[in-house]
Amino acid sequence: MATEANIVVTLDIGGSGAKAVAYDAVRQRCVASAAVPYPAGGGAGDPGLFEPEDWWHAAVGALTALALVRKRHMIYAGEGGH
């Protein structure tokens, strides 16, 4: 049983949404990913403006979805899921 963490999680706060990826550094492969788009932003003034709270909710949503995808993967692969 490994005692070191080997999963690296990245969070990309891009222009269209928040994207989260879990990467297995030992096996050098992506093991799960999830994305949550931002609500349409801006309005009449500037379509490039977003509300910081929308970004926060998208980031939390992407990380939550990533955890759920990863947990399902662990259960299906027989890794336990605990």
QUIVEN-V555269 format. One line per field, one symbol per residue. psi: psi as a letter, one per 40 degrees, with the letter a starting at -180 (. if undefined). A space follows every 10 residues. Layout:
psi=???
//
This chain:
psi=hieihehhhi hhgadeahhh hhhhddefih eiiiihiiih acaddheehi hddddddddd dddddddddd ddddddefed e.
//
